[in-house]
Amino acid sequence: MTVAIDKTKCIGCGACVMECPVEALDLVDGVAVVDPKKCNDNGKCALVCPTNAITPAKANENLDPEAGSKFEIKDQPDSVKDYAQGNDKKTIRAQAAPIAGGDVWSGVWVIIEYSNGKIAPVSWELLGEGRKLADAIGCGLCGVIAGNQVDSVIPEAFAHGAEKVYVIDDPILQDYRTEPYAEAITNVVKKYQPEIILMGATSMGRDVFPAIATRLQTGLTADCTVLGIDPETKLLQQTRPAFGGNIMATILCRTSRPQMATVRPRVMAMPERVEGRVGEIIREEIAFEESDFHTKVLEFINMDAKSAFLDKAEIIVAVGLGLAAKRNLVIAEELAEVLGATIAGTRGAVEAGWLNHDQQVGQSGVTVRPKVYIAIGISGAIQHLVGMETSDFIIAINNDPEAAILKVANYGIVGDLFQVVPAMTAEFKKRLQHGVAN
């Protein structure tokens, strides 16, 4: 017996193909096709199908709902999924089995990144976004702080919206290392079972979150730009660029908990800070020692602040291949110097050797949200736009009136950048000298 596929409903997303444990499904001409020789009708493909195009053959059997299904999915959240065959509706239960052994996954957690005495601002952005998610599913919003001597961070977490803060404070966590951080956070997650965990898509987040997800045997969506809650299933909708930025894919974690996502810095709005707000503090101790880990931090080297923290820049002057040559970078640098701005660029400018990779804005670089973004000689490929289109104010300079960058700009200047940019620099310099910069 094999599953039945309604080809009129199938959208060719491939979710069933990825989920099938016996590799019985494939996509042919954009439609899911089942191999009857391999299919054992375990029903997992039907659970992940977003359009209900798949019906298990076992859905037609006379199953006892109280006894559970023959293809019980143990890691599915408490739910009942109905399948209909004509007028004869049968109910198949999928019972949750949380990793920690409890019966409820609840709460939205934000991992607050604290390293070398600095807090990653994306942590506060995620508390703002986490508030919306928690309200949508009716649960609490919590922050998690791991490090050494972190008490100064706790009031800030409450001020930015956390109702409860889990604190893991130990000398072993003085310097960031993957192993101890992953182990410490994993242990707390297993103990308290949050439904959703978020962290910034920073260097630390991209390193430690996959390690945590692996330990928890759950899914992780990286580099999200939009988060939401499905109104029917209450699942976390995790949206991120896919296929080179040509489409935006929304991903659901249907069958395991917690739901985990990293989010690009500066894509979410910073929440209002409320001084004096308080909440519950829960302190957790770690049960391991320094000898349990293989790595040790010998030295910490500070990188150039302007390139290392591009996502925190308030004013950015960005260049594209329209600049023509590296020697012409000087005109952008002069403008940036007058404005106190940070230099950045497109992937093309980086690959041409004009800039370093940590100065790249876009899908494969850094997402920025400055107050002012000045784009010089940038055409506006979608891969670049997704990294800067949420800037407060965009000024684009391009000699092509049809350039895509002009469609997202607040002000577009169509002209020769070699004439426009020096003129802008001179005007800004004059106004600043006279104290009339506005």
C-alpha positions in Angstrom: 0.0 0.0 0.0 1.3 3.4 -0.9 0.4 7.0 -0.2 -1.9 8.8 -2.6 -0.7 12.1 -4.2 -3.2 14.7 -5.5 -1.2 16.2 -8.3 -3.6 19.2 -8.5 -2.6 20.2 -5.0 1.2 19.4 -5.1 3.3 22.5 -5.4 6.6 20.7 -5.8 8.2 22.1 -2.6 10.1 18.8 -2.0 9.2 18.7 1.8 7.9 15.2 1.4 11.0 14.1 -0.5 13.3 15.3 2.3 11.1 13.7 5.0 10.7 10.2 3.6 13.0 7.8 5.5 12.9 5.2 2.8 13.5 7.5 -0.2 10.3 6.5 -1.8 9.4 10.0 -3.1 10.9 12.1 -5.8 10.1 15.2 -7.8 9.3 14.7 -11.5 8.5 17.7 -13.6 7.8 19.7 -10.4 5.3 17.2 -8.9 5.9 14.6 -6.2 5.9 11.0 -7.4 5.9 7.9 -5.2 7.8 4.6 -5.9 5.3 1.8 -4.8 8.2 -0.6 -4.4 9.8 1.5 -1.6 6.9 3.1 0.1 5.9 1.6 3.4 3.1 4.2 4.1 4.6 5.5 7.4 2.7 8.8 6.9 5.5 11.2 7.7 5.3 12.8 4.2 1.6 13.6 4.8 2.5 15.4 8.0 4.9 17.8 6.3 2.9 18.5 3.2 1.9 22.2 3.3 -1.0 21.7 0.8 -2.4 18.4 2.1 -1.7 16.8 -1.3 -0.7 13.5 0.3 -3.1 11.0 1.8 -1.7 7.9 3.6 -3.3 4.6 2.6 -3.5 3.7 6.2 -5.8 6.6 6.7 -8.5 4.3 5.3 -8.0 1.7 7.9 -10.3 1.4 10.9 -8.0 2.8 13.5 -8.8 3.3 17.1 -8.0 7.0 17.9 -7.5 6.3 21.6 -5.1 3.4 20.9 -2.9 5.6 18.6 -1.9 5.2 15.1 0.1 2.4 13.5 2.5 5.2 12.3 2.6 7.2 15.5 5.1 10.1 15.1 6.6 10.4 18.5 8.3 13.8 18.1 5.3 15.6 16.7 3.8 18.3 19.0 0.4 17.3 20.6 -2.0 17.4 17.7 -4.7 15.5 15.9 -4.6 15.3 12.1 -7.7 14.3 10.1 -7.7 12.5 6.8 -10.9 12.1 4.8 -11.9 9.5 2.3 -15.3 10.4 0.9 -17.6 10.8 3.9 -15.7 8.4 6.0 -13.4 10.5 8.2 -10.7 8.6 10.3 -8.6 10.3 13.0 -5.0 9.6 13.5 -3.2 10.8 16.5 0.4 12.0 16.6 1.6 12.2 20.2 4.5 14.4 21.3 7.6 13.0 23.1 9.8 15.9 24.2 13.5 15.4 24.3 13.7 16.2 28.0 10.9 13.7 28.8 8.3 16.2 29.8 4.9 16.8 28.2 4.9 20.5 27.3 7.1 22.7 25.2 6.3 26.3 26.0 7.9 29.8 25.8 9.9 31.9 23.5 13.6 32.2 24.4 16.2 34.6 23.1 19.9 33.8 23.6 21.5 37.1 24.5 25.0 37.2 23.0 27.5 38.6 25.5 31.2 38.4 24.7 34.3 40.4 25.8 32.1 42.8 27.8 29.9 43.7 24.8 26.3 42.7 24.0 25.3 42.1 20.4 22.5 44.6 19.6 20.7 41.9 17.6 19.9 40.3 21.0 17.6 43.3 21.9 16.1 43.3 18.4 15.1 39.6 18.9 13.5 40.4 22.3 11.3 42.8 20.4 10.4 40.3 17.8 10.1 37.5 20.4 7.5 39.6 22.2 5.3 39.5 19.1 5.8 35.7 18.7 5.1 35.0 22.4 1.9 37.1 22.2 0.7 35.3 19.1 1.0 31.8 20.8 0.1 33.0 24.3 3.4 32.2 26.2 6.2 34.0 28.1 9.3 35.7 26.7 12.6 34.8 28.3 16.2 35.7 27.8 19.2 33.4 28.3 22.6 34.9 29.3 25.7 32.7 29.4 29.1 34.0 30.3 31.2 35.1 33.3 30.2 38.0 35.5 27.1 38.8 33.5 24.9 40.4 36.2 25.2 43.8 34.5 23.4 42.4 31.5 20.3 41.2 33.4 18.7 44.7 33.9 19.2 45.4 30.2 17.4 42.2 29.3 14.4 43.2 31.4 14.5 46.7 30.1 14.2 45.4 26.5 11.2 43.2 27.2 12.3 39.8 28.8 9.9 38.6 31.5 12.3 36.0 32.8 16.0 35.6 32.5 18.0 32.4 32.8 21.6 33.1 33.9 24.5 30.7 33.4 27.4 32.4 35.1 30.7 30.5 35.3 34.5 31.2 34.8 34.5 28.4 32.2 32.4 30.7 30.0 34.7 33.7 30.3 35.8 33.4 26.7 33.5 32.1 24.0 34.1 28.5 22.9 31.7 26.3 21.1 31.8 23.2 23.4 31.1 24.8 26.8 28.6 27.3 25.5 26.7 24.6 23.5 26.7 22.2 26.5 25.5 24.9 29.0 22.7 26.2 26.8 21.6 22.7 25.8 21.3 21.5 29.4 19.0 24.5 30.3 16.9 23.9 27.2 16.4 20.3 28.1 15.4 21.2 31.6 12.8 23.9 30.8 11.7 23.0 27.3 11.1 26.3 25.4 9.0 26.0 22.2 11.0 28.5 20.2 14.6 29.7 20.6 16.1 32.6 18.7 19.7 33.9 18.3 21.4 36.4 16.1 23.1 35.3 12.9 26.4 36.6 14.1 29.7 34.7 14.1 28.8 33.3 17.5 25.2 32.4 16.6 26.2 30.7 13.4 28.8 28.7 15.3 27.0 27.6 18.5 23.4 27.3 17.4 24.0 24.4 14.9 25.9 22.6 17.8 22.9 23.1 20.1 20.4 22.0 17.5 22.5 18.8 16.8 22.5 18.0 20.6 18.7 18.5 20.8 18.1 16.6 17.5 15.9 19.4 16.2 15.8 21.6 13.1 17.4 25.0 12.6 16.7 27.7 10.0 19.7 30.0 9.6 19.9 33.7 8.5 16.1 34.4 8.7 14.9 37.8 7.7 11.2 37.4 8.7 9.5 35.5 11.5 5.9 34.9 12.2 3.3 32.4 13.7 1.1 30.4 11.5 -2.5 31.3 12.7 -3.8 27.7 12.2 -0.9 25.5 13.4 0.8 28.0 15.7 4.1 26.9 14.2 7.0 29.3 13.8 7.2 30.6 10.2 10.9 31.1 9.5 11.5 33.0 6.2 14.9 33.4 4.6 16.3 34.0 1.1 16.9 30.9 -1.0 18.2 30.0 -4.4 20.7 32.8 -4.5 18.2 35.3 -3.1 15.8 34.8 -6.0 13.0 33.6 -3.8 12.0 33.9 -0.1 11.4 30.4 1.5 9.2 30.0 4.5 10.3 27.0 6.6 8.3 25.1 9.3 9.7 22.7 11.9 6.7 20.4 12.2 7.9 17.3 14.0 10.5 18.3 16.6 11.1 20.8 19.4 12.3 23.3 20.1 11.9 25.4 16.9 15.2 27.2 16.3 16.2 30.1 14.1 19.1 32.5 13.8 18.1 36.0 12.5 20.2 38.5 10.7 21.2 41.6 12.6 19.4 44.8 11.8 16.4 43.3 10.0 14.2 43.5 13.1 13.2 46.8 14.7 14.8 47.7 18.1 12.2 47.6 20.8 11.6 50.5 23.1 13.8 50.3 26.2 11.8 50.7 29.5 14.1 51.7 32.4 13.3 50.0 35.7 11.3 47.0 34.3 11.9 43.9 36.3 11.3 40.1 36.1 12.2 36.7 37.4 15.8 35.6 37.5 16.7 31.9 37.4 20.3 31.0 38.0 21.6 27.7 36.6 24.9 26.0 37.4 27.0 24.0 35.0 28.1 20.5 35.9 31.3 20.3 33.9 35.0 21.4 34.4 37.7 22.9 32.2 39.3 19.5 31.6 36.1 18.3 29.9 36.9 20.5 26.8 39.4 20.3 24.1 40.0 24.0 23.3 41.4 27.0 25.2 41.5 30.7 24.3 45.1 31.8 24.2 44.7 35.4 22.9 41.9 37.6 21.8 42.7 40.0 18.9 40.5 43.0 18.2 39.7 43.6 14.5 39.2 47.0 12.9 36.0 48.3 14.5 34.6 49.8 11.3 34.7 46.6 9.3 34.1 44.1 12.1 30.9 45.9 13.2 29.4 46.9 9.9 25.9 45.9 11.1 26.1 48.6 13.8 27.1 51.4 11.5 24.8 54.5 11.5 25.9 55.8 8.2 27.2 53.6 5.3 28.8 54.6 2.0 28.6 51.5 -0.2 30.2 51.0 -3.6 29.5 48.7 -6.5 31.2 47.7 -9.8 30.1 51.0 -11.3 33.1 52.5 -9.5 35.1 50.8 -12.3 38.4 50.4 -10.5 39.9 50.1 -7.0 41.8 53.3 -7.5 38.5 55.1 -7.7 37.5 54.0 -4.2 39.1 57.1 -2.9 36.1 59.3 -3.9 33.9 57.1 -1.7 36.4 57.1 1.1 36.5 60.9 1.0 32.7 61.1 1.3 32.8 58.6 4.2 35.4 60.5 6.0 33.4 63.8 5.9 30.3 62.0 7.1 31.9 59.8 9.7 30.6 56.8 7.7 31.6 53.2 7.3 32.7 52.0 3.8 31.0 48.9 2.5 30.3 47.3 -0.9 28.6 44.7 -3.0 29.8 41.1 -3.6 31.2 42.2 -6.9 33.3 44.9 -5.3 34.6 42.4 -2.7 35.4 39.7 -5.4 37.2 42.4 -7.4 39.6 42.8 -4.4 38.5 46.4 -3.6 37.2 45.5 -0.1 37.4 42.8 2.5 34.6 40.2 2.9 33.5 41.6 6.2 32.7 44.8 4.4 30.2 43.1 2.1 26.5 43.9 2.3 24.0 41.4 1.1 22.7 37.9 1.3 26.2 36.3 1.5 27.6 39.3 3.5 26.2 41.4 6.3 22.6 42.7 6.7 22.7 46.4 7.7 20.1 48.9 8.9 21.8 52.3 9.1 20.1 55.6 9.4 21.7 56.6 6.1 22.8 54.3 3.3 24.5 55.9 0.3 24.8 53.5 -2.7 27.4 54.5 -5.3 27.5 52.7 -8.6 25.3 49.8 -7.3 22.8 48.3 -9.7 20.6 46.7 -7.0 20.7 42.9 -7.5 18.2 41.2 -5.2 21.1 39.6 -3.3 22.3 43.1 -2.3 18.9 44.6 -1.7 18.0 42.0 1.0 20.9 43.2 3.0 20.2 46.9 3.0 16.6 47.7 2.0 15.5 48.2 5.6 17.8 51.2 6.0 16.1 54.2 7.3 17.1 56.5 4.4 18.6 55.4 1.1 20.4 57.6 -1.4 21.4 55.9 -4.7 23.7 57.3 -7.4 23.7 55.5 -10.7 23.9 56.5 -14.4 21.2 54.0 -15.3 17.6 55.4 -14.7 16.3 51.8 -14.8 18.6 50.5 -12.1 16.8 48.4 -9.4 18.5 50.3 -6.6 16.6 53.4 -7.6 13.3 51.7 -6.9 14.1 51.2 -3.2 15.9 54.6 -2.7 14.3 57.5 -1.0 16.4 59.7 -3.3 17.9 58.6 -6.6 20.5 60.6 -8.4 20.8 59.7 -12.1 24.2 60.9 -13.3 27.9 60.3 -13.5 29.1 59.2 -10.0 32.5 60.7 -10.7 30.9 64.1 -10.9 28.1 63.6 -8.4 30.0 62.1 -5.4 32.8 64.8 -5.3 30.1 67.5 -5.5 28.3 65.8 -2.5 31.5 65.6 -0.6 32.3 69.3 -1.1 28.8 70.3 -0.1 28.7 68.2 3.0 32.1 69.5 4.0 31.0 73.1 3.5 27.9 72.6 5.6 29.7 70.8 8.4 32.3 73.6 8.6 29.5 76.1 9.0 27.6 73.9 11.5 24.6 73.5 9.2 24.7 69.8 8.5 21.1 68.7 8.0 
